[in-house]
């Protein structure tokens, strides 16, 4: 199988969150991290470059040990559900730097594959169900201050209204199989 790496930018508050897990064993390779960014654009740009660069370098290191790394991402801006509103300057900058870095990385490391951006996030009953299942499987910490973990998992699983249930079922099966194989 492969590793799944997740990258999330949120405009409000300005944060970047990342994590990496093994798609076969569902083991967390890099724990979910959130980076709070400065408000001033000058400092924000420096931090964005550093975080994106560190994320890509980390993936390149992991690619030496793994056959494939799939990168799932979402670059969110304030009015994401309104199609005629354009990205904020900050979101455009994050998108540009992320795609540039990924393109260079994919040229150097053929194991790294960028998936299409997750467009719509789950909401309502679907989101509630996803959260409950992630808690049952102990894939999230469950702390209120770590709510970004649910969002990262939603992106990592590329969970849409049509796919979230079958995807969760596969995850449960993989976890069960892994536990059976390693408990004896």
TORKOL-4160 file (C-alpha; in steps of 0.2 Angstrom, whole numbers, padded with zeros to 4 digits, m for minus):
184
<pt num="1" X="0000" Y="0000" Z="0000"/>
<pt num="2" X="0005" Y="0018" Z="0002"/>
<pt num="3" X="0007" Y="0033" Z="0013"/>
<pt num="4" X="m0007" Y="0046" Z="0013"/>
<pt num="5" X="0000" Y="0064" Z="0017"/>
<pt num="6" X="m0013" Y="0078" Z="0021"/>
<pt num="7" X="m0011" Y="0097" Z="0019"/>
<pt num="8" X="m0024" Y="0109" Z="0025"/>
<pt num="9" X="m0024" Y="0128" Z="0024"/>
<pt num="10" X="m0038" Y="0138" Z="0033"/>
<pt num="11" X="m0040" Y="0156" Z="0030"/>
<pt num="12" X="m0049" Y="0160" Z="0047"/>
<pt num="13" X="m0039" Y="0158" Z="0058"/>
<pt num="14" X="m0024" Y="0157" Z="0047"/>
<pt num="15" X="m0017" Y="0140" Z="0049"/>
<pt num="16" X="m0009" Y="0125" Z="0040"/>
<pt num="17" X="m0011" Y="0108" Z="0047"/>
<pt num="18" X="m0003" Y="0092" Z="0041"/>
<pt num="19" X="m0001" Y="0073" Z="0045"/>
<pt num="20" X="0004" Y="0057" Z="0037"/>
<pt num="21" X="m0002" Y="0039" Z="0039"/>
<pt num="22" X="0001" Y="0022" Z="0032"/>
<pt num="23" X="m0014" Y="0017" Z="0021"/>
<pt num="24" X="m0012" Y="m0001" Z="0024"/>
<pt num="25" X="m0010" Y="m0002" Z="0043"/>
<pt num="26" X="m0018" Y="0015" Z="0047"/>
<pt num="27" X="m0003" Y="0019" Z="0058"/>
<pt num="28" X="0001" Y="0037" Z="0060"/>
<pt num="29" X="0018" Y="0041" Z="0053"/>
<pt num="30" X="0018" Y="0060" Z="0056"/>
<pt num="31" X="0006" Y="0066" Z="0070"/>
<pt num="32" X="m0007" Y="0079" Z="0065"/>
<pt num="33" X="0001" Y="0096" Z="0067"/>
<pt num="34" X="m0006" Y="0113" Z="0066"/>
<pt num="35" X="0004" Y="0129" Z="0063"/>
<pt num="36" X="m0004" Y="0146" Z="0068"/>
<pt num="37" X="0002" Y="0159" Z="0056"/>
<pt num="38" X="0006" Y="0178" Z="0058"/>
<pt num="39" X="m0007" Y="0190" Z="0052"/>
<pt num="40" X="0005" Y="0202" Z="0043"/>
<pt num="41" X="0008" Y="0196" Z="0025"/>
<pt num="42" X="0027" Y="0199" Z="0025"/>
<pt num="43" X="0029" Y="0187" Z="0040"/>
<pt num="44" X="0015" Y="0175" Z="0034"/>
<pt num="45" X="0024" Y="0172" Z="0017"/>
<pt num="46" X="0040" Y="0167" Z="0026"/>
<pt num="47" X="0031" Y="0155" Z="0037"/>
<pt num="48" X="0021" Y="0148" Z="0023"/>
<pt num="49" X="0037" Y="0144" Z="0013"/>
<pt num="50" X="0045" Y="0136" Z="0028"/>
<pt num="51" X="0030" Y="0125" Z="0032"/>
<pt num="52" X="0028" Y="0120" Z="0014"/>
<pt num="53" X="0046" Y="0116" Z="0011"/>
<pt num="54" X="0047" Y="0106" Z="0028"/>
<pt num="55" X="0032" Y="0096" Z="0023"/>
<pt num="56" X="0039" Y="0092" Z="0006"/>
<pt num="57" X="0056" Y="0088" Z="0012"/>
<pt num="58" X="0048" Y="0076" Z="0025"/>
<pt num="59" X="0038" Y="0067" Z="0011"/>
<pt num="60" X="0054" Y="0066" Z="0001"/>
<pt num="61" X="0063" Y="0057" Z="0015"/>
<pt num="62" X="0048" Y="0046" Z="0018"/>
<pt num="63" X="0048" Y="0042" Z="m0001"/>
<pt num="64" X="0065" Y="0033" Z="0001"/>
<pt num="65" X="0056" Y="0020" Z="0012"/>
<pt num="66" X="0039" Y="0019" Z="0004"/>
<pt num="67" X="0034" Y="0014" Z="m0014"/>
<pt num="68" X="0020" Y="0028" Z="m0015"/>
<pt num="69" X="0015" Y="0043" Z="m0006"/>
<pt num="70" X="m0002" Y="0051" Z="m0010"/>
<pt num="71" X="m0004" Y="0069" Z="m0006"/>
<pt num="72" X="m0022" Y="0075" Z="m0002"/>
<pt num="73" X="m0025" Y="0093" Z="0001"/>
<pt num="74" X="m0038" Y="0107" Z="0004"/>
<pt num="75" X="m0034" Y="0125" Z="0003"/>
<pt num="76" X="m0049" Y="0134" Z="0011"/>
<pt num="77" X="m0054" Y="0152" Z="0010"/>
<pt num="78" X="m0068" Y="0161" Z="0019"/>
<pt num="79" X="m0082" Y="0159" Z="0007"/>
<pt num="80" X="m0078" Y="0143" Z="0000"/>
<pt num="81" X="m0096" Y="0138" Z="m0004"/>
<pt num="82" X="m0099" Y="0153" Z="m0015"/>
<pt num="83" X="m0092" Y="0149" Z="m0032"/>
<pt num="84" X="m0091" Y="0167" Z="m0039"/>
<pt num="85" X="m0080" Y="0173" Z="m0024"/>
<pt num="86" X="m0061" Y="0173" Z="m0028"/>
<pt num="87" X="m0048" Y="0166" Z="m0016"/>
<pt num="88" X="m0040" Y="0178" Z="m0004"/>
<pt num="89" X="m0022" Y="0184" Z="m0007"/>
<pt num="90" X="m0016" Y="0173" Z="0007"/>
<pt num="91" X="m0025" Y="0158" Z="0000"/>
<pt num="92" X="m0018" Y="0161" Z="m0018"/>
<pt num="93" X="m0001" Y="0163" Z="m0011"/>
<pt num="94" X="m0002" Y="0146" Z="m0001"/>
<pt num="95" X="m0010" Y="0137" Z="m0016"/>
<pt num="96" X="0004" Y="0144" Z="m0028"/>
<pt num="97" X="0018" Y="0139" Z="m0016"/>
<pt num="98" X="0011" Y="0122" Z="m0012"/>
<pt num="99" X="0008" Y="0118" Z="m0030"/>
<pt num="100" X="0025" Y="0124" Z="m0035"/>
<pt num="101" X="0034" Y="0114" Z="m0022"/>
<pt num="102" X="0024" Y="0098" Z="m0026"/>
<pt num="103" X="0028" Y="0100" Z="m0044"/>
<pt num="104" X="0046" Y="0101" Z="m0041"/>
<pt num="105" X="0045" Y="0087" Z="m0028"/>
<pt num="106" X="0035" Y="0075" Z="m0040"/>
<pt num="107" X="0049" Y="0078" Z="m0054"/>
<pt num="108" X="0062" Y="0073" Z="m0041"/>
<pt num="109" X="0052" Y="0059" Z="m0033"/>
<pt num="110" X="0041" Y="0049" Z="m0044"/>
<pt num="111" X="0033" Y="0040" Z="m0028"/>
<pt num="112" X="0024" Y="0056" Z="m0023"/>
<pt num="113" X="0007" Y="0058" Z="m0031"/>
<pt num="114" X="m0004" Y="0074" Z="m0029"/>
<pt num="115" X="m0023" Y="0070" Z="m0029"/>
<pt num="116" X="m0036" Y="0083" Z="m0035"/>
<pt num="117" X="m0041" Y="0095" Z="m0021"/>
<pt num="118" X="m0055" Y="0089" Z="m0010"/>
<pt num="119" X="m0069" Y="0102" Z="m0015"/>
<pt num="120" X="m0083" Y="0100" Z="m0003"/>
<pt num="121" X="m0081" Y="0095" Z="0016"/>
<pt num="122" X="m0094" Y="0085" Z="0024"/>
<pt num="123" X="m0107" Y="0093" Z="0035"/>
<pt num="124" X="m0122" Y="0088" Z="0045"/>
<pt num="125" X="m0126" Y="0069" Z="0049"/>
<pt num="126" X="m0111" Y="0064" Z="0037"/>
<pt num="127" X="m0099" Y="0074" Z="0047"/>
<pt num="128" X="m0106" Y="0068" Z="0064"/>
<pt num="129" X="m0105" Y="0050" Z="0058"/>
<pt num="130" X="m0087" Y="0052" Z="0052"/>
<pt num="131" X="m0082" Y="0060" Z="0069"/>
<pt num="132" X="m0090" Y="0046" Z="0079"/>
<pt num="133" X="m0082" Y="0033" Z="0069"/>
<pt num="134" X="m0064" Y="0041" Z="0070"/>
<pt num="135" X="m0067" Y="0042" Z="0089"/>
<pt num="136" X="m0072" Y="0024" Z="0090"/>
<pt num="137" X="m0057" Y="0018" Z="0080"/>
<pt num="138" X="m0046" Y="0030" Z="0091"/>
<pt num="139" X="m0039" Y="0039" Z="0076"/>
<pt num="140" X="m0042" Y="0056" Z="0084"/>
<pt num="141" X="m0037" Y="0062" Z="0101"/>
<pt num="142" X="m0054" Y="0068" Z="0105"/>
<pt num="143" X="m0048" Y="0084" Z="0113"/>
<pt num="144" X="m0058" Y="0100" Z="0110"/>
<pt num="145" X="m0042" Y="0109" Z="0105"/>
<pt num="146" X="m0038" Y="0096" Z="0092"/>
<pt num="147" X="m0054" Y="0098" Z="0081"/>
<pt num="148" X="m0043" Y="0100" Z="0066"/>
<pt num="149" X="m0039" Y="0082" Z="0066"/>
<pt num="150" X="m0056" Y="0078" Z="0060"/>
<pt num="151" X="m0054" Y="0089" Z="0046"/>
<pt num="152" X="m0037" Y="0082" Z="0041"/>
<pt num="153" X="m0044" Y="0064" Z="0042"/>
<pt num="154" X="m0059" Y="0070" Z="0030"/>
<pt num="155" X="m0046" Y="0076" Z="0018"/>
<pt num="156" X="m0035" Y="0061" Z="0020"/>
<pt num="157" X="m0049" Y="0049" Z="0016"/>
<pt num="158" X="m0055" Y="0061" Z="0002"/>
<pt num="159" X="m0072" Y="0059" Z="0011"/>
<pt num="160" X="m0087" Y="0065" Z="0001"/>
<pt num="161" X="m0105" Y="0063" Z="0004"/>
<pt num="162" X="m0105" Y="0047" Z="m0008"/>
<pt num="163" X="m0088" Y="0039" Z="m0002"/>
<pt num="164" X="m0087" Y="0042" Z="0017"/>
<pt num="165" X="m0096" Y="0026" Z="0023"/>
<pt num="166" X="m0087" Y="0014" Z="0011"/>
<pt num="167" X="m0070" Y="0022" Z="0015"/>
<pt num="168" X="m0073" Y="0021" Z="0034"/>
<pt num="169" X="m0078" Y="0002" Z="0031"/>
<pt num="170" X="m0062" Y="m0001" Z="0022"/>
<pt num="171" X="m0052" Y="0008" Z="0036"/>
<pt num="172" X="m0061" Y="m0003" Z="0050"/>
<pt num="173" X="m0056" Y="m0019" Z="0040"/>
<pt num="174" X="m0038" Y="m0013" Z="0038"/>
<pt num="175" X="m0037" Y="m0009" Z="0057"/>
<pt num="176" X="m0045" Y="m0026" Z="0061"/>
<pt num="177" X="m0034" Y="m0036" Z="0050"/>
<pt num="178" X="m0018" Y="m0027" Z="0057"/>
<pt num="179" X="m0023" Y="m0030" Z="0075"/>
<pt num="180" X="m0026" Y="m0048" Z="0071"/>
<pt num="181" X="m0010" Y="m0050" Z="0063"/>
<pt num="182" X="0000" Y="m0042" Z="0077"/>
<pt num="183" X="m0009" Y="m0048" Z="0092"/>
<pt num="184" X="m0004" Y="m0066" Z="0090"/>
